[in-house]
């Protein structure tokens, strides 16, 4: 089944797709492959990254939304006795080595001021 999906994807990439015009945060415009969003140049007939056939007839201009940070929320279960800052019981924490000992580290880098909300 995976082989059929790979063949189907390769076949679809043989049909030319319209190049996308994107704008960097600095305001500089560039052209990109519509499939993988890698930069392409006007002389390219295929994307060097994913081999998508490219069409330059109707360049699709993509307006980028506001820049800056976005915020995400993730909900997960924790043990009933879990308290904020208790990295040993937090499913996000991992064991790291510092000097010669192992310590639980917070990937949010907020061990003292844990941002997790518990309900």
KOLGU-4560 file (N, C-alpha, C; in nm, 3 decimals, padded with zeros to 5 digits):
<recs>
<n_xx: 00.082 n_yy: -00.119 n_zz: 00.000 ca_xx: 00.000 ca_yy: 00.000 ca_zz: 00.000 c_xx: 00.087 c_yy: 00.126 c_zz: 00.000 mol: A seq: 1 type: UNK>
<n_xx: 00.196 n_yy: 00.125 n_zz: 00.078 ca_xx: 00.284 ca_yy: 00.242 ca_zz: 00.084 c_xx: 00.350 c_yy: 00.266 c_zz: -00.051 mol: A seq: 2 type: UNK>
<n_xx: 00.381 n_yy: 00.159 n_zz: -00.122 ca_xx: 00.442 ca_yy: 00.172 ca_zz: -00.254 c_xx: 00.345 c_yy: 00.241 c_zz: -00.350 mol: A seq: 3 type: UNK>
<n_xx: 00.217 n_yy: 00.204 n_zz: -00.344 ca_xx: 00.117 ca_yy: 00.267 ca_zz: -00.429 c_xx: 00.104 c_yy: 00.416 c_zz: -00.397 mol: A seq: 4 type: UNK>
<n_xx: 00.108 n_yy: 00.451 n_zz: -00.267 ca_xx: 00.100 ca_yy: 00.591 ca_zz: -00.227 c_xx: 00.220 c_yy: 00.669 c_zz: -00.278 mol: A seq: 5 type: UNK>
<n_xx: 00.340 n_yy: 00.609 n_zz: -00.273 ca_xx: 00.460 ca_yy: 00.675 ca_zz: -00.324 c_xx: 00.450 c_yy: 00.697 c_zz: -00.475 mol: A seq: 6 type: UNK>
<n_xx: 00.403 n_yy: 00.597 n_zz: -00.546 ca_xx: 00.387 ca_yy: 00.609 ca_zz: -00.691 c_xx: 00.284 c_yy: 00.715 c_zz: -00.726 mol: A seq: 7 type: UNK>
<n_xx: 00.174 n_yy: 00.720 n_zz: -00.650 ca_xx: 00.070 ca_yy: 00.820 ca_zz: -00.673 c_xx: 00.127 c_yy: 00.961 c_zz: -00.649 mol: A seq: 8 type: UNK>
<n_xx: 00.205 n_yy: 00.979 n_zz: -00.543 ca_xx: 00.263 ca_yy: 01.110 ca_zz: -00.513 c_xx: 00.361 c_yy: 01.151 c_zz: -00.623 mol: A seq: 9 type: UNK>
<n_xx: 00.440 n_yy: 01.056 n_zz: -00.673 ca_xx: 00.534 ca_yy: 01.086 ca_zz: -00.781 c_xx: 00.460 c_yy: 01.124 c_zz: -00.909 mol: A seq: 10 type: UNK>
<n_xx: 00.351 n_yy: 01.055 n_zz: -00.937 ca_xx: 00.271 ca_yy: 01.085 ca_zz: -01.056 c_xx: 00.210 c_yy: 01.224 c_zz: -01.046 mol: A seq: 11 type: UNK>
<n_xx: 00.156 n_yy: 01.258 n_zz: -00.930 ca_xx: 00.094 ca_yy: 01.389 ca_zz: -00.911 c_xx: 00.197 c_yy: 01.501 c_zz: -00.928 mol: A seq: 12 type: UNK>
<n_xx: 00.319 n_yy: 01.479 n_zz: -00.883 ca_xx: 00.424 ca_yy: 01.581 ca_zz: -00.894 c_xx: 00.468 c_yy: 01.606 c_zz: -01.038 mol: A seq: 13 type: UNK>
<n_xx: 00.429 n_yy: 01.518 n_zz: -01.132 ca_xx: 00.463 ca_yy: 01.540 ca_zz: -01.272 c_xx: 00.373 c_yy: 01.645 c_zz: -01.336 mol: A seq: 14 type: UNK>
<n_xx: 00.258 n_yy: 01.674 n_zz: -01.276 ca_xx: 00.169 ca_yy: 01.778 ca_zz: -01.326 c_xx: 00.214 c_yy: 01.911 c_zz: -01.266 mol: A seq: 15 type: UNK>
<n_xx: 00.235 n_yy: 02.008 n_zz: -01.354 ca_xx: 00.289 ca_yy: 02.137 ca_zz: -01.309 c_xx: 00.194 c_yy: 02.207 c_zz: -01.213 mol: A seq: 16 type: UNK>
<n_xx: 00.251 n_yy: 02.258 n_zz: -01.105 ca_xx: 00.175 ca_yy: 02.333 ca_zz: -01.005 c_xx: 00.224 c_yy: 02.478 c_zz: -01.007 mol: A seq: 17 type: UNK>
<n_xx: 00.133 n_yy: 02.571 n_zz: -00.981 ca_xx: 00.166 ca_yy: 02.713 ca_zz: -00.985 c_xx: 00.265 c_yy: 02.749 c_zz: -00.874 mol: A seq: 18 type: UNK>
<n_xx: 00.369 n_yy: 02.821 n_zz: -00.911 ca_xx: 00.469 ca_yy: 02.868 ca_zz: -00.815 c_xx: 00.403 c_yy: 02.968 c_zz: -00.720 mol: A seq: 19 type: UNK>
<n_xx: 00.452 n_yy: 02.973 n_zz: -00.598 ca_xx: 00.398 ca_yy: 03.061 ca_zz: -00.496 c_xx: 00.497 c_yy: 03.175 c_zz: -00.471 mol: A seq: 20 type: UNK>
<n_xx: 00.446 n_yy: 03.297 n_zz: -00.460 ca_xx: 00.529 ca_yy: 03.411 ca_zz: -00.423 c_xx: 00.506 c_yy: 03.441 c_zz: -00.274 mol: A seq: 21 type: UNK>
<n_xx: 00.612 n_yy: 03.434 n_zz: -00.196 ca_xx: 00.604 ca_yy: 03.460 ca_zz: -00.053 c_xx: 00.684 c_yy: 03.584 c_zz: -00.018 mol: A seq: 22 type: UNK>
<n_xx: 00.655 n_yy: 03.644 n_zz: 00.095 ca_xx: 00.728 ca_yy: 03.761 ca_zz: 00.142 c_xx: 00.787 c_yy: 03.729 c_zz: 00.279 mol: A seq: 23 type: UNK>
<n_xx: 00.919 n_yy: 03.752 n_zz: 00.292 ca_xx: 00.986 ca_yy: 03.731 ca_zz: 00.420 c_xx: 00.944 c_yy: 03.841 c_zz: 00.517 mol: A seq: 24 type: UNK>
<n_xx: 00.977 n_yy: 03.824 n_zz: 00.645 ca_xx: 00.945 ca_yy: 03.925 ca_zz: 00.744 c_xx: 01.013 c_yy: 04.058 c_zz: 00.713 mol: A seq: 25 type: UNK>
<n_xx: 01.128 n_yy: 04.052 n_zz: 00.647 ca_xx: 01.200 ca_yy: 04.173 ca_zz: 00.612 c_xx: 01.136 c_yy: 04.247 c_zz: 00.495 mol: A seq: 26 type: UNK>
<n_xx: 01.039 n_yy: 04.184 n_zz: 00.429 ca_xx: 00.972 ca_yy: 04.245 ca_zz: 00.314 c_xx: 01.024 c_yy: 04.195 c_zz: 00.181 mol: A seq: 27 type: UNK>
<n_xx: 01.132 n_yy: 04.117 n_zz: 00.182 ca_xx: 01.189 ca_yy: 04.062 ca_zz: 00.059 c_xx: 01.099 c_yy: 03.951 c_zz: 00.006 mol: A seq: 28 type: UNK>
<n_xx: 01.069 n_yy: 03.957 n_zz: -00.125 ca_xx: 00.983 ca_yy: 03.857 ca_zz: -00.188 c_xx: 01.069 c_yy: 03.747 c_zz: -00.251 mol: A seq: 29 type: UNK>
<n_xx: 01.015 n_yy: 03.627 n_zz: -00.252 ca_xx: 01.083 ca_yy: 03.515 ca_zz: -00.318 c_xx: 00.979 c_yy: 03.417 c_zz: -00.369 mol: A seq: 30 type: UNK>
<n_xx: 01.022 n_yy: 03.331 n_zz: -00.461 ca_xx: 00.934 ca_yy: 03.229 ca_zz: -00.517 c_xx: 00.960 c_yy: 03.096 c_zz: -00.446 mol: A seq: 31 type: UNK>
<n_xx: 00.853 n_yy: 03.018 n_zz: -00.430 ca_xx: 00.865 ca_yy: 02.891 ca_zz: -00.358 c_xx: 00.784 c_yy: 02.783 c_zz: -00.427 mol: A seq: 32 type: UNK>
<n_xx: 00.824 n_yy: 02.660 n_zz: -00.403 ca_xx: 00.751 ca_yy: 02.543 ca_zz: -00.452 c_xx: 00.619 c_yy: 02.536 c_zz: -00.377 mol: A seq: 33 type: UNK>
<n_xx: 00.507 n_yy: 02.512 n_zz: -00.447 ca_xx: 00.378 ca_yy: 02.505 ca_zz: -00.380 c_xx: 00.362 c_yy: 02.379 c_zz: -00.294 mol: A seq: 34 type: UNK>
<n_xx: 00.445 n_yy: 02.280 n_zz: -00.318 ca_xx: 00.434 ca_yy: 02.155 ca_zz: -00.243 c_xx: 00.515 c_yy: 02.156 c_zz: -00.115 mol: A seq: 35 type: UNK>
<n_xx: 00.644 n_yy: 02.193 n_zz: -00.124 ca_xx: 00.731 ca_yy: 02.185 ca_zz: -00.006 c_xx: 00.774 c_yy: 02.321 c_zz: 00.048 mol: A seq: 36 type: UNK>
<n_xx: 00.737 n_yy: 02.430 n_zz: -00.021 ca_xx: 00.766 ca_yy: 02.568 ca_zz: 00.018 c_xx: 00.916 c_yy: 02.603 c_zz: 00.017 mol: A seq: 37 type: UNK>
<n_xx: 00.998 n_yy: 02.521 n_zz: -00.048 ca_xx: 01.140 ca_yy: 02.555 ca_zz: -00.062 c_xx: 01.156 c_yy: 02.661 c_zz: -00.169 mol: A seq: 38 type: UNK>
<n_xx: 01.255 n_yy: 02.751 n_zz: -00.155 ca_xx: 01.276 ca_yy: 02.854 ca_zz: -00.256 c_xx: 01.314 c_yy: 02.793 c_zz: -00.392 mol: A seq: 39 type: UNK>
<n_xx: 01.263 n_yy: 02.855 n_zz: -00.500 ca_xx: 01.296 ca_yy: 02.815 ca_zz: -00.636 c_xx: 01.332 c_yy: 02.940 c_zz: -00.715 mol: A seq: 40 type: UNK>
<n_xx: 01.402 n_yy: 02.921 n_zz: -00.826 ca_xx: 01.437 ca_yy: 03.034 ca_zz: -00.913 c_xx: 01.362 c_yy: 03.020 c_zz: -01.044 mol: A seq: 41 type: UNK>
<n_xx: 01.349 n_yy: 03.132 n_zz: -01.117 ca_xx: 01.266 ca_yy: 03.133 ca_zz: -01.238 c_xx: 01.309 c_yy: 03.032 c_zz: -01.344 mol: A seq: 42 type: UNK>
<n_xx: 01.434 n_yy: 02.992 n_zz: -01.344 ca_xx: 01.479 ca_yy: 02.896 ca_zz: -01.445 c_xx: 01.442 c_yy: 02.752 c_zz: -01.410 mol: A seq: 43 type: UNK>
<n_xx: 01.393 n_yy: 02.728 n_zz: -01.288 ca_xx: 01.359 ca_yy: 02.591 ca_zz: -01.245 c_xx: 01.228 c_yy: 02.545 c_zz: -01.310 mol: A seq: 44 type: UNK>
<n_xx: 01.232 n_yy: 02.427 n_zz: -01.370 ca_xx: 01.109 ca_yy: 02.365 ca_zz: -01.420 c_xx: 01.059 c_yy: 02.261 c_zz: -01.320 mol: A seq: 45 type: UNK>
<n_xx: 01.147 n_yy: 02.220 n_zz: -01.228 ca_xx: 01.112 ca_yy: 02.128 ca_zz: -01.120 c_xx: 01.174 c_yy: 02.179 c_zz: -00.992 mol: A seq: 46 type: UNK>
<n_xx: 01.107 n_yy: 02.153 n_zz: -00.882 ca_xx: 01.161 ca_yy: 02.191 ca_zz: -00.751 c_xx: 01.283 c_yy: 02.104 c_zz: -00.723 mol: A seq: 47 type: UNK>
<n_xx: 01.397 n_yy: 02.165 n_zz: -00.687 ca_xx: 01.515 ca_yy: 02.084 ca_zz: -00.658 c_xx: 01.499 c_yy: 02.000 c_zz: -00.531 mol: A seq: 48 type: UNK>
<n_xx: 01.404 n_yy: 02.036 n_zz: -00.446 ca_xx: 01.385 ca_yy: 01.962 ca_zz: -00.321 c_xx: 01.295 c_yy: 01.841 c_zz: -00.335 mol: A seq: 49 type: UNK>
<n_xx: 01.173 n_yy: 01.862 n_zz: -00.390 ca_xx: 01.075 ca_yy: 01.752 ca_zz: -00.394 c_xx: 01.042 c_yy: 01.704 c_zz: -00.535 mol: A seq: 50 type: UNK>
<n_xx: 01.101 n_yy: 01.765 n_zz: -00.636 ca_xx: 01.081 ca_yy: 01.728 ca_zz: -00.776 c_xx: 00.943 c_yy: 01.760 c_zz: -00.830 mol: A seq: 51 type: UNK>
<n_xx: 00.869 n_yy: 01.848 n_zz: -00.765 ca_xx: 00.739 ca_yy: 01.893 ca_zz: -00.816 c_xx: 00.761 c_yy: 01.972 c_zz: -00.944 mol: A seq: 52 type: UNK>
<n_xx: 00.686 n_yy: 01.939 n_zz: -01.051 ca_xx: 00.692 ca_yy: 02.017 ca_zz: -01.174 c_xx: 00.631 c_yy: 02.155 c_zz: -01.144 mol: A seq: 53 type: UNK>
<n_xx: 00.694 n_yy: 02.260 n_zz: -01.197 ca_xx: 00.652 ca_yy: 02.397 ca_zz: -01.165 c_xx: 00.595 c_yy: 02.468 c_zz: -01.286 mol: A seq: 54 type: UNK>
<n_xx: 00.494 n_yy: 02.550 n_zz: -01.264 ca_xx: 00.435 ca_yy: 02.634 ca_zz: -01.367 c_xx: 00.456 c_yy: 02.779 c_zz: -01.325 mol: A seq: 55 type: UNK>
<n_xx: 00.502 n_yy: 02.861 n_zz: -01.420 ca_xx: 00.528 ca_yy: 03.003 ca_zz: -01.393 c_xx: 00.423 c_yy: 03.092 c_zz: -01.459 mol: A seq: 56 type: UNK>
<n_xx: 00.315 n_yy: 03.035 n_zz: -01.514 ca_xx: 00.216 ca_yy: 03.114 ca_zz: -01.586 c_xx: 00.133 c_yy: 03.203 c_zz: -01.493 mol: A seq: 57 type: UNK>
<n_xx: 00.084 n_yy: 03.151 n_zz: -01.386 ca_xx: 00.000 ca_yy: 03.227 ca_zz: -01.291 c_xx: 00.059 c_yy: 03.211 c_zz: -01.151 mol: A seq: 58 type: UNK>
<n_xx: 00.151 n_yy: 03.298 n_zz: -01.118 ca_xx: 00.218 ca_yy: 03.288 ca_zz: -00.988 c_xx: 00.117 c_yy: 03.323 c_zz: -00.879 mol: A seq: 59 type: UNK>
<n_xx: 00.105 n_yy: 03.236 n_zz: -00.782 ca_xx: 00.010 ca_yy: 03.252 ca_zz: -00.673 c_xx: 00.076 c_yy: 03.334 c_zz: -00.561 mol: A seq: 60 type: UNK>
<n_xx: 00.022 n_yy: 03.453 n_zz: -00.534 ca_xx: 00.076 ca_yy: 03.539 ca_zz: -00.429 c_xx: 00.009 c_yy: 03.505 c_zz: -00.298 mol: A seq: 61 type: UNK>
<n_xx: 00.089 n_yy: 03.473 n_zz: -00.198 ca_xx: 00.037 ca_yy: 03.436 ca_zz: -00.067 c_xx: 00.061 c_yy: 03.551 c_zz: 00.030 mol: A seq: 62 type: UNK>
<n_xx: -00.046 n_yy: 03.603 n_zz: 00.085 ca_xx: -00.036 ca_yy: 03.709 ca_zz: 00.185 c_xx: -00.008 c_yy: 03.644 c_zz: 00.319 mol: A seq: 63 type: UNK>
<n_xx: 00.097 n_yy: 03.690 n_zz: 00.384 ca_xx: 00.129 ca_yy: 03.636 ca_zz: 00.514 c_xx: 00.058 c_yy: 03.716 c_zz: 00.621 mol: A seq: 64 type: UNK>
<n_xx: 00.011 n_yy: 03.647 n_zz: 00.721 ca_xx: -00.060 ca_yy: 03.711 ca_zz: 00.831 c_xx: 00.036 c_yy: 03.784 c_zz: 00.923 mol: A seq: 65 type: UNK>
<n_xx: -00.013 n_yy: 03.827 n_zz: 01.035 ca_xx: 00.071 ca_yy: 03.900 ca_zz: 01.129 c_xx: 00.185 c_yy: 03.812 c_zz: 01.180 mol: A seq: 66 type: UNK>
<n_xx: 00.299 n_yy: 03.875 n_zz: 01.201 ca_xx: 00.414 ca_yy: 03.801 ca_zz: 01.252 c_xx: 00.421 c_yy: 03.819 c_zz: 01.402 mol: A seq: 67 type: UNK>
<n_xx: 00.503 n_yy: 03.741 n_zz: 01.464 ca_xx: 00.518 ca_yy: 03.747 ca_zz: 01.609 c_xx: 00.483 c_yy: 03.613 c_zz: 01.669 mol: A seq: 68 type: UNK>
<n_xx: 00.490 n_yy: 03.606 n_zz: 01.800 ca_xx: 00.466 ca_yy: 03.476 ca_zz: 01.864 c_xx: 00.318 c_yy: 03.436 c_zz: 01.859 mol: A seq: 69 type: UNK>
<n_xx: 00.300 n_yy: 03.307 n_zz: 01.857 ca_xx: 00.167 ca_yy: 03.248 ca_zz: 01.870 c_xx: 00.165 c_yy: 03.169 c_zz: 01.999 mol: A seq: 70 type: UNK>
<n_xx: 00.050 n_yy: 03.137 n_zz: 02.047 ca_xx: 00.041 ca_yy: 03.061 ca_zz: 02.171 c_xx: -00.038 c_yy: 02.934 c_zz: 02.145 mol: A seq: 71 type: UNK>
<n_xx: 00.005 n_yy: 02.826 n_zz: 02.208 ca_xx: -00.060 ca_yy: 02.696 ca_zz: 02.191 c_xx: -00.100 c_yy: 02.642 c_zz: 02.328 mol: A seq: 72 type: UNK>
<n_xx: -00.204 n_yy: 02.563 n_zz: 02.330 ca_xx: -00.249 ca_yy: 02.499 ca_zz: 02.454 c_xx: -00.245 c_yy: 02.350 c_zz: 02.433 mol: A seq: 73 type: UNK>
<n_xx: -00.191 n_yy: 02.281 n_zz: 02.532 ca_xx: -00.182 ca_yy: 02.136 ca_zz: 02.529 c_xx: -00.242 c_yy: 02.082 c_zz: 02.658 mol: A seq: 74 type: UNK>
<n_xx: -00.337 n_yy: 01.990 n_zz: 02.646 ca_xx: -00.398 ca_yy: 01.930 ca_zz: 02.765 c_xx: -00.350 c_yy: 01.787 c_zz: 02.777 mol: A seq: 75 type: UNK>
<n_xx: -00.310 n_yy: 01.746 n_zz: 02.898 ca_xx: -00.268 ca_yy: 01.610 ca_zz: 02.923 c_xx: -00.293 c_yy: 01.576 c_zz: 03.069 mol: A seq: 76 type: UNK>
<n_xx: -00.297 n_yy: 01.446 n_zz: 03.098 ca_xx: -00.322 ca_yy: 01.401 ca_zz: 03.235 c_xx: -00.194 c_yy: 01.402 c_zz: 03.315 mol: A seq: 77 type: UNK>
<n_xx: -00.206 n_yy: 01.436 n_zz: 03.443 ca_xx: -00.095 ca_yy: 01.428 ca_zz: 03.538 c_xx: -00.146 c_yy: 01.352 c_zz: 03.659 mol: A seq: 78 type: UNK>
<n_xx: -00.056 n_yy: 01.295 n_zz: 03.737 ca_xx: -00.100 ca_yy: 01.223 ca_zz: 03.858 c_xx: -00.176 c_yy: 01.317 c_zz: 03.953 mol: A seq: 79 type: UNK>
<n_xx: -00.266 n_yy: 01.262 n_zz: 04.031 ca_xx: -00.348 ca_yy: 01.342 ca_zz: 04.123 c_xx: -00.262 c_yy: 01.421 c_zz: 04.221 mol: A seq: 80 type: UNK>
<n_xx: -00.150 n_yy: 01.367 n_zz: 04.260 ca_xx: -00.064 ca_yy: 01.434 ca_zz: 04.358 c_xx: 00.033 c_yy: 01.534 c_zz: 04.294 mol: A seq: 81 type: UNK>
<n_xx: 00.021 n_yy: 01.555 n_zz: 04.162 ca_xx: 00.112 ca_yy: 01.647 ca_zz: 04.092 c_xx: 00.088 c_yy: 01.791 c_zz: 04.135 mol: A seq: 82 type: UNK>
<n_xx: 00.196 n_yy: 01.863 n_zz: 04.157 ca_xx: 00.187 ca_yy: 02.005 ca_zz: 04.187 c_xx: 00.279 c_yy: 02.079 c_zz: 04.090 mol: A seq: 83 type: UNK>
<n_xx: 00.248 n_yy: 02.204 n_zz: 04.065 ca_xx: 00.330 ca_yy: 02.285 ca_zz: 03.974 c_xx: 00.473 c_yy: 02.289 c_zz: 04.026 mol: A seq: 84 type: UNK>
<n_xx: 00.567 n_yy: 02.270 n_zz: 03.935 ca_xx: 00.709 ca_yy: 02.273 ca_zz: 03.971 c_xx: 00.764 c_yy: 02.138 c_zz: 04.012 mol: A seq: 85 type: UNK>
<n_xx: 00.680 n_yy: 02.035 n_zz: 04.022 ca_xx: 00.726 ca_yy: 01.901 ca_zz: 04.059 c_xx: 00.768 c_yy: 01.828 c_zz: 03.932 mol: A seq: 86 type: UNK>
<n_xx: 00.885 n_yy: 01.860 n_zz: 03.882 ca_xx: 00.931 ca_yy: 01.808 ca_zz: 03.753 c_xx: 00.946 c_yy: 01.656 c_zz: 03.750 mol: A seq: 87 type: UNK>
<n_xx: 00.965 n_yy: 01.595 n_zz: 03.866 ca_xx: 00.980 ca_yy: 01.449 ca_zz: 03.869 c_xx: 00.853 c_yy: 01.378 c_zz: 03.823 mol: A seq: 88 type: UNK>
<n_xx: 00.738 n_yy: 01.438 n_zz: 03.843 ca_xx: 00.611 ca_yy: 01.374 ca_zz: 03.806 c_xx: 00.550 c_yy: 01.435 c_zz: 03.681 mol: A seq: 89 type: UNK>
<n_xx: 00.613 n_yy: 01.535 n_zz: 03.625 ca_xx: 00.558 ca_yy: 01.601 ca_zz: 03.506 c_xx: 00.591 c_yy: 01.520 c_zz: 03.381 mol: A seq: 90 type: UNK>
<n_xx: 00.491 n_yy: 01.490 n_zz: 03.297 ca_xx: 00.518 ca_yy: 01.411 ca_zz: 03.176 c_xx: 00.600 c_yy: 01.487 c_zz: 03.072 mol: A seq: 91 type: UNK>
<n_xx: 00.616 n_yy: 01.617 n_zz: 03.087 ca_xx: 00.698 ca_yy: 01.693 ca_zz: 02.992 c_xx: 00.846 c_yy: 01.691 c_zz: 03.027 mol: A seq: 92 type: UNK>
<n_xx: 00.879 n_yy: 01.663 n_zz: 03.152 ca_xx: 01.018 ca_yy: 01.672 ca_zz: 03.195 c_xx: 01.102 c_yy: 01.557 c_zz: 03.140 mol: A seq: 93 type: UNK>
<n_xx: 01.230 n_yy: 01.578 n_zz: 03.141 ca_xx: 01.324 ca_yy: 01.477 ca_zz: 03.095 c_xx: 01.444 c_yy: 01.475 c_zz: 03.188 mol: A seq: 94 type: UNK>
<n_xx: 01.521 n_yy: 01.368 n_zz: 03.184 ca_xx: 01.639 ca_yy: 01.355 ca_zz: 03.270 c_xx: 01.760 c_yy: 01.406 c_zz: 03.194 mol: A seq: 95 type: UNK>
<n_xx: 01.830 n_yy: 01.501 n_zz: 03.255 ca_xx: 01.950 ca_yy: 01.558 ca_zz: 03.194 c_xx: 02.067 c_yy: 01.539 c_zz: 03.288 mol: A seq: 96 type: UNK>
<n_xx: 02.186 n_yy: 01.540 n_zz: 03.231 ca_xx: 02.307 ca_yy: 01.528 ca_zz: 03.311 c_xx: 02.367 c_yy: 01.666 c_zz: 03.333 mol: A seq: 97 type: UNK>
<n_xx: 02.395 n_yy: 01.696 n_zz: 03.458 ca_xx: 02.472 ca_yy: 01.817 ca_zz: 03.489 c_xx: 02.588 c_yy: 01.773 c_zz: 03.575 mol: A seq: 98 type: UNK>
<n_xx: 02.706 n_yy: 01.798 n_zz: 03.526 ca_xx: 02.830 ca_yy: 01.751 ca_zz: 03.590 c_xx: 02.824 c_yy: 01.600 c_zz: 03.604 mol: A seq: 99 type: UNK>
<n_xx: 02.807 n_yy: 01.549 n_zz: 03.726 ca_xx: 02.808 ca_yy: 01.404 ca_zz: 03.746 c_xx: 02.674 c_yy: 01.350 c_zz: 03.792 mol: A seq: 100 type: UNK>
<n_xx: 02.574 n_yy: 01.434 n_zz: 03.803 ca_xx: 02.444 ca_yy: 01.386 ca_zz: 03.852 c_xx: 02.334 c_yy: 01.404 c_zz: 03.747 mol: A seq: 101 type: UNK>
<n_xx: 02.229 n_yy: 01.325 n_zz: 03.763 ca_xx: 02.112 ca_yy: 01.335 ca_zz: 03.678 c_xx: 02.009 c_yy: 01.424 c_zz: 03.746 mol: A seq: 102 type: UNK>
<n_xx: 01.945 n_yy: 01.512 n_zz: 03.668 ca_xx: 01.841 ca_yy: 01.599 ca_zz: 03.723 c_xx: 01.723 c_yy: 01.601 c_zz: 03.626 mol: A seq: 103 type: UNK>
<n_xx: 01.605 n_yy: 01.626 n_zz: 03.680 ca_xx: 01.487 ca_yy: 01.643 ca_zz: 03.596 c_xx: 01.487 c_yy: 01.785 c_zz: 03.543 mol: A seq: 104 type: UNK>
<n_xx: 01.473 n_yy: 01.799 n_zz: 03.413 ca_xx: 01.473 ca_yy: 01.931 ca_zz: 03.351 c_xx: 01.338 c_yy: 01.958 c_zz: 03.288 mol: A seq: 105 type: UNK>
<n_xx: 01.299 n_yy: 02.084 n_zz: 03.288 ca_xx: 01.175 ca_yy: 02.128 ca_zz: 03.227 c_xx: 01.204 c_yy: 02.179 c_zz: 03.086 mol: A seq: 106 type: UNK>
<n_xx: 01.138 n_yy: 02.125 n_zz: 02.983 ca_xx: 01.163 ca_yy: 02.175 ca_zz: 02.847 c_xx: 01.111 c_yy: 02.318 c_zz: 02.829 mol: A seq: 107 type: UNK>
<n_xx: 01.028 n_yy: 02.366 n_zz: 02.921 ca_xx: 00.977 ca_yy: 02.502 ca_zz: 02.914 c_xx: 01.074 c_yy: 02.601 c_zz: 02.980 mol: A seq: 108 type: UNK>
<n_xx: 01.180 n_yy: 02.549 n_zz: 03.043 ca_xx: 01.279 ca_yy: 02.629 ca_zz: 03.114 c_xx: 01.216 c_yy: 02.718 c_zz: 03.221 mol: A seq: 109 type: UNK>
<n_xx: 01.116 n_yy: 02.665 n_zz: 03.287 ca_xx: 01.046 ca_yy: 02.741 ca_zz: 03.391 c_xx: 01.027 c_yy: 02.657 c_zz: 03.515 mol: A seq: 110 type: UNK>
<n_xx: 01.129 n_yy: 02.592 n_zz: 03.560 ca_xx: 01.116 ca_yy: 02.502 ca_zz: 03.674 c_xx: 01.062 c_yy: 02.575 c_zz: 03.797 mol: A seq: 111 type: UNK>
<n_xx: 01.113 n_yy: 02.694 n_zz: 03.825 ca_xx: 01.072 ca_yy: 02.766 ca_zz: 03.945 c_xx: 00.935 c_yy: 02.831 c_zz: 03.925 mol: A seq: 112 type: UNK>
<n_xx: 00.906 n_yy: 02.877 n_zz: 03.804 ca_xx: 00.783 ca_yy: 02.949 ca_zz: 03.776 c_xx: 00.700 c_yy: 02.869 c_zz: 03.674 mol: A seq: 113 type: UNK>
<n_xx: 00.658 n_yy: 02.751 n_zz: 03.710 ca_xx: 00.590 ca_yy: 02.659 ca_zz: 03.619 c_xx: 00.463 c_yy: 02.723 c_zz: 03.560 mol: A seq: 114 type: UNK>
<n_xx: 00.453 n_yy: 02.728 n_zz: 03.423 ca_xx: 00.338 ca_yy: 02.791 ca_zz: 03.361 c_xx: 00.218 c_yy: 02.698 c_zz: 03.343 mol: A seq: 115 type: UNK>
<n_xx: 00.230 n_yy: 02.573 n_zz: 03.385 ca_xx: 00.120 ca_yy: 02.478 ca_zz: 03.365 c_xx: -00.002 c_yy: 02.519 c_zz: 03.446 mol: A seq: 116 type: UNK>
<n_xx: -00.119 n_yy: 02.502 n_zz: 03.386 ca_xx: -00.245 ca_yy: 02.528 ca_zz: 03.457 c_xx: -00.309 c_yy: 02.394 c_zz: 03.488 mol: A seq: 117 type: UNK>
<n_xx: -00.342 n_yy: 02.373 n_zz: 03.614 ca_xx: -00.399 ca_yy: 02.246 ca_zz: 03.656 c_xx: -00.544 c_yy: 02.268 c_zz: 03.697 mol: A seq: 118 type: UNK>
<n_xx: -00.634 n_yy: 02.184 n_zz: 03.640 ca_xx: -00.774 ca_yy: 02.196 ca_zz: 03.679 c_xx: -00.825 c_yy: 02.064 c_zz: 03.732 mol: A seq: 119 type: UNK>
</recs>
